[in-house]
Each structure stands twice: as structure tokens, then as C-alpha cells.
Amino acid sequence: MRLSASPLLLPAVASAALAIASQAGAQDITSAYTDLAADKTCTTYAAADPNEGGDWANLVCDGYRGYPVFLFYGDARESLFYGFPPAGDLAPVWESFGPFNSTGPKIEWRLERKGERTVPFATIHRWFVSDPYDETQNIEVLVVEKVGQPHERDGCAVGYVVASGNPNANEKARTIADMQAREFACGADQPVIDQGSVPVPPFRRAEN
């Protein structure tokens, strides 16, 4: 199992530069929203045998216009993959937070026009992560992900924006998505983080 190196922080100057640069192409990028509900929009295709113990399940869920969402659950933690995973791999790299966590019911897809098609290139999804210092509280984090395309099949976390105590968190997440996701090299490039007044909970990327 290989763990990634530490991610890069997004200082205020870099954040402002990204915001200015993103304005030029903003008119070509739009958002769409889909629902995620394990009991309604997902199908379980693998799970722990209740007679053998264990606490895990792999689900495939409805996404955006044929782009699926894979949800991997284990020990009160989740890892998600948006779009088309590597060929033949229905359990790609595990990316999640160390503390107990869960994802929200709404996914934002960032879309761009390619001829007559509208293609999703990134997602923004709100996570609820148990505070490492107070398990009765959650830290909300917007996770920006690169969407796996039918031919490239390359998807992963691009950035983390703490929503708790971080003004304009949604706009910051969209800026990271629009400026970073399409050219992001999964497994090589380091995700950007914007933590505001609350630190990003510890997270990891682990090869299966």
C-alpha cells in the first residue's frame, strides 16, 4: 500500500490568482446537481458476509448522464470515485479521511462544452468528518474531484476546502475545480487545500 505525500496549501495570493484566471473561462463552465442516496440511487455489488463479520460494502450509484459514482464504505468511512474507473477495476484507489466520515446527499458537477456535448470534468461534494478533537462535532469539507472519462479513466481528489469557518468555500472549491481538475495527474500531483480557520482533517490516498 502506497500513501501519498503531503498536499500543497493554497495561500491567499495563489487563491486570488486562481480566482482571477478562472473568470476568463467562467462563461463556458456550468454546474449541474445530482442526488446521492445509498438506499435509493445506489446498487450494492459487493459487501461483507454477515456471517463472517466485517463492515464494508461497494456500491455503484447514479451520477450525471451516464457517468457513474462508485461509493466504497468501510468501518464508518467512505471513499468515492466519480466517473469511469480504470478498466476492470471496480475498487480503485482508496481516498478518505482518517476520522469517521460520511458524504452529503448532493453532488455538484462542473461541466464544459465540447462541441455538441456537455462533459463533466470535476465534482464538488460535501463531506462530514468527525472532529479529531471532539467526536461529537463534525468538520464540513468540500472535496474537489477529477472525473474519470470514458477513455482516460483517471479520477481522484484534486483539492480540499474546509467549509466550516471558511467564507466563500463553495466559490473557492469551484475555482480549484475549474483551474486544476482537467490537467491534474492523479498519483503524481498533490491536491490543493484551503483550510480557512479550521484545519483539514487528516486524509490519505492508498493504493489497493
KOLKOL-365126 format. One record per residue (C-alpha): residue number from 1; y, x, z. Coordinates in pm, whole numbers, always signed. Example, Ala and Ser with C-alpha at 12.3 -4.5 7.8 and 13.67 -1.06 7.14 Angstrom:
! residues 2
<i=1&v=-450&u=+1230&w=+780> $
<i=2&v=-106&u=+1367&w=+714> $
***
This chain:
! residues 208
<i=1&v=+0&u=+0&w=+0> $
<i=2&v=+339&u=+149&w=-104> $
<i=3&v=+660&u=+49&w=+70> $
<i=4&v=+996&u=+79&w=-100> $
<i=5&v=+1280&u=+300&w=+17> $
<i=6&v=+1584&u=+157&w=+193> $
<i=7&v=+1810&u=-68&w=-18> $
<i=8&v=+2170&u=+2&w=-104> $
<i=9&v=+2455&u=-153&w=+89> $
<i=10&v=+2722&u=-336&w=-108> $
<i=11&v=+3061&u=-217&w=+23> $
<i=12&v=+3370&u=-429&w=-17> $
<i=13&v=+3509&u=-222&w=-306> $
<i=14&v=+3188&u=-243&w=-505> $
<i=15&v=+3162&u=-613&w=-430> $
<i=16&v=+3513&u=-673&w=-561> $
<i=17&v=+3443&u=-472&w=-875> $
<i=18&v=+3133&u=-675&w=-945> $
<i=19&v=+3325&u=-998&w=-896> $
<i=20&v=+3596&u=-894&w=-1144> $
<i=21&v=+3344&u=-777&w=-1403> $
<i=22&v=+3142&u=-1095&w=-1373> $
<i=23&v=+3438&u=-1314&w=-1467> $
<i=24&v=+3424&u=-1196&w=-1829> $
<i=25&v=+3078&u=-1339&w=-1886> $
<i=26&v=+3102&u=-1630&w=-1644> $
<i=27&v=+3159&u=-1883&w=-1919> $
<i=28&v=+2818&u=-1800&w=-2067> $
<i=29&v=+2629&u=-1838&w=-1738> $
<i=30&v=+2549&u=-2168&w=-1569> $
<i=31&v=+2332&u=-2291&w=-1283> $
<i=32&v=+2051&u=-2543&w=-1252> $
<i=33&v=+1874&u=-2653&w=-936> $
<i=34&v=+1511&u=-2738&w=-868> $
<i=35&v=+1329&u=-2860&w=-560> $
<i=36&v=+1056&u=-2671&w=-377> $
<i=37&v=+824&u=-2870&w=-151> $
<i=38&v=+475&u=-2737&w=-88> $
<i=39&v=+331&u=-3085&w=-38> $
<i=40&v=+498&u=-3238&w=-346> $
<i=41&v=+581&u=-2979&w=-612> $
<i=42&v=+310&u=-2717&w=-549> $
<i=43&v=-65&u=-2682&w=-607> $
<i=44&v=-281&u=-2459&w=-386> $
<i=45&v=-515&u=-2240&w=-593> $
<i=46&v=-643&u=-2010&w=-317> $
<i=47&v=-650&u=-2035&w=+62> $
<i=48&v=-820&u=-1904&w=+373> $
<i=49&v=-1158&u=-2055&w=+456> $
<i=50&v=-1101&u=-2269&w=+768> $
<i=51&v=-1450&u=-2175&w=+887> $
<i=52&v=-1367&u=-1804&w=+875> $
<i=53&v=-1023&u=-1811&w=+1033> $
<i=54&v=-722&u=-1655&w=+870> $
<i=55&v=-387&u=-1808&w=+787> $
<i=56&v=-290&u=-1768&w=+424> $
<i=57&v=-252&u=-1967&w=+103> $
<i=58&v=-141&u=-1906&w=-256> $
<i=59&v=+40&u=-2187&w=-438> $
<i=60&v=+192&u=-2239&w=-780> $
<i=61&v=+493&u=-2470&w=-789> $
<i=62&v=+715&u=-2647&w=-1038> $
<i=63&v=+1010&u=-2436&w=-1147> $
<i=64&v=+1263&u=-2460&w=-1426> $
<i=65&v=+1148&u=-2589&w=-1767> $
<i=66&v=+806&u=-2426&w=-1770> $
<i=67&v=+900&u=-2126&w=-1555> $
<i=68&v=+668&u=-2150&w=-1253> $
<i=69&v=+728&u=-2046&w=-894> $
<i=70&v=+449&u=-1874&w=-701> $
<i=71&v=+453&u=-1912&w=-324> $
<i=72&v=+236&u=-1684&w=-112> $
<i=73&v=+204&u=-1774&w=+255> $
<i=74&v=+54&u=-1561&w=+528> $
<i=75&v=+92&u=-1550&w=+906> $
<i=76&v=+407&u=-1768&w=+914> $
<i=77&v=+575&u=-1560&w=+644> $
<i=78&v=+638&u=-1625&w=+276> $
<i=79&v=+668&u=-1424&w=-43> $
<i=80&v=+782&u=-1582&w=-370> $
<i=81&v=+770&u=-1487&w=-736> $
<i=82&v=+984&u=-1675&w=-988> $
<i=83&v=+875&u=-1698&w=-1349> $
<i=84&v=+579&u=-1533&w=-1521> $
<i=85&v=+390&u=-1271&w=-1314> $
<i=86&v=+214&u=-968&w=-1463> $
<i=87&v=-73&u=-1074&w=-1687> $
<i=88&v=-381&u=-1165&w=-1488> $
<i=89&v=-206&u=-1106&w=-1156> $
<i=90&v=-170&u=-1424&w=-953> $
<i=91&v=-84&u=-1229&w=-638> $
<i=92&v=+194&u=-985&w=-735> $
<i=93&v=+386&u=-755&w=-502> $
<i=94&v=+446&u=-895&w=-153> $
<i=95&v=+818&u=-914&w=-74> $
<i=96&v=+919&u=-1074&w=+253> $
<i=97&v=+1096&u=-1028&w=+583> $
<i=98&v=+922&u=-878&w=+884> $
<i=99&v=+1008&u=-1162&w=+1125> $
<i=100&v=+863&u=-1512&w=+1081> $
<i=101&v=+1036&u=-1687&w=+793> $
<i=102&v=+1038&u=-1978&w=+551> $
<i=103&v=+1226&u=-2073&w=+235> $
<i=104&v=+1460&u=-2363&w=+177> $
<i=105&v=+1390&u=-2671&w=-38> $
<i=106&v=+1636&u=-2591&w=-318> $
<i=107&v=+1631&u=-2309&w=-577> $
<i=108&v=+1936&u=-2215&w=-783> $
<i=109&v=+1852&u=-2076&w=-1128> $
<i=110&v=+2113&u=-1868&w=-1311> $
<i=111&v=+2096&u=-1943&w=-1683> $
<i=112&v=+2221&u=-1779&w=-2001> $
<i=113&v=+2227&u=-1900&w=-2361> $
<i=114&v=+2009&u=-1719&w=-2613> $
<i=115&v=+2061&u=-1890&w=-2947> $
<i=116&v=+1939&u=-2246&w=-2905> $
<i=117&v=+1760&u=-2170&w=-2579> $
<i=118&v=+1877&u=-2166&w=-2219> $
<i=119&v=+1692&u=-1892&w=-2032> $
<i=120&v=+1678&u=-1845&w=-1652> $
<i=121&v=+1728&u=-1478&w=-1563> $
<i=122&v=+1776&u=-1496&w=-1186> $
<i=123&v=+1725&u=-1722&w=-887> $
<i=124&v=+1911&u=-1761&w=-561> $
<i=125&v=+1707&u=-1903&w=-276> $
<i=126&v=+1800&u=-1958&w=+88> $
<i=127&v=+1558&u=-1817&w=+347> $
<i=128&v=+1544&u=-1894&w=+718> $
<i=129&v=+1441&u=-1582&w=+909> $
<i=130&v=+1366&u=-1565&w=+1279> $
<i=131&v=+1629&u=-1356&w=+1456> $
<i=132&v=+1452&u=-1037&w=+1577> $
<i=133&v=+1659&u=-1051&w=+1897> $
<i=134&v=+1637&u=-1426&w=+1962> $
<i=135&v=+1335&u=-1607&w=+1818> $
<i=136&v=+1494&u=-1944&w=+1894> $
<i=137&v=+1758&u=-1874&w=+1630> $
<i=138&v=+1737&u=-1827&w=+1253> $
<i=139&v=+1935&u=-1596&w=+1027> $
<i=140&v=+2001&u=-1751&w=+687> $
<i=141&v=+1971&u=-1513&w=+392> $
<i=142&v=+2032&u=-1580&w=+23> $
<i=143&v=+1772&u=-1381&w=-169> $
<i=144&v=+1857&u=-1300&w=-531> $
<i=145&v=+1552&u=-1250&w=-755> $
<i=146&v=+1496&u=-1137&w=-1111> $
<i=147&v=+1294&u=-1399&w=-1304> $
<i=148&v=+977&u=-1284&w=-1478> $
<i=149&v=+999&u=-1356&w=-1852> $
<i=150&v=+701&u=-1455&w=-2073> $
<i=151&v=+689&u=-1111&w=-2238> $
<i=152&v=+837&u=-875&w=-1979> $
<i=153&v=+673&u=-1036&w=-1672> $
<i=154&v=+890&u=-831&w=-1439> $
<i=155&v=+1033&u=-1007&w=-1133> $
<i=156&v=+1140&u=-901&w=-786> $
<i=157&v=+1415&u=-914&w=-525> $
<i=158&v=+1747&u=-784&w=-658> $
<i=159&v=+1971&u=-850&w=-359> $
<i=160&v=+2004&u=-996&w=-11> $
<i=161&v=+2317&u=-1176&w=+106> $
<i=162&v=+2331&u=-1291&w=+468> $
<i=163&v=+2473&u=-1642&w=+470> $
<i=164&v=+2518&u=-1654&w=+848> $
<i=165&v=+2866&u=-1526&w=+930> $
<i=166&v=+2933&u=-1417&w=+571> $
<i=167&v=+3217&u=-1605&w=+394> $
<i=168&v=+3161&u=-1693&w=+28> $
<i=169&v=+2795&u=-1595&w=+49> $
<i=170&v=+2699&u=-1815&w=-247> $
<i=171&v=+2962&u=-1657&w=-472> $
<i=172&v=+2852&u=-1309&w=-366> $
<i=173&v=+2489&u=-1393&w=-445> $
<i=174&v=+2586&u=-1523&w=-790> $
<i=175&v=+2781&u=-1206&w=-861> $
<i=176&v=+2480&u=-990&w=-774> $
<i=177&v=+2255&u=-1212&w=-986> $
<i=178&v=+2484&u=-1209&w=-1288> $
<i=179&v=+2562&u=-837&w=-1280> $
<i=180&v=+2233&u=-687&w=-1161> $
<i=181&v=+1929&u=-903&w=-1231> $
<i=182&v=+1881&u=-868&w=-1607> $
<i=183&v=+1868&u=-486&w=-1613> $
<i=184&v=+1711&u=-440&w=-1270> $
<i=185&v=+1398&u=-222&w=-1274> $
<i=186&v=+1154&u=-363&w=-1021> $
<i=187&v=+989&u=-96&w=-809> $
<i=188&v=+1247&u=+166&w=-911> $
<i=189&v=+1595&u=+26&w=-846> $
<i=190&v=+1697&u=-56&w=-491> $
<i=191&v=+1819&u=-408&w=-405> $
<i=192&v=+2181&u=-461&w=-306> $
<i=193&v=+2254&u=-607&w=+36> $
<i=194&v=+2567&u=-779&w=+166> $
<i=195&v=+2527&u=-848&w=+535> $
<i=196&v=+2870&u=-964&w=+649> $
<i=197&v=+2893&u=-974&w=+1028> $
<i=198&v=+2516&u=-1024&w=+1074> $
<i=199&v=+2265&u=-753&w=+972> $
<i=200&v=+1999&u=-835&w=+716> $
<i=201&v=+1665&u=-882&w=+897> $
<i=202&v=+1409&u=-610&w=+820> $
<i=203&v=+1222&u=-671&w=+496> $
<i=204&v=+967&u=-489&w=+286> $
<i=205&v=+815&u=-462&w=-59> $
<i=206&v=+445&u=-378&w=-56> $
<i=207&v=+209&u=-323&w=-347> $
<i=208&v=-114&u=-524&w=-324> $
***
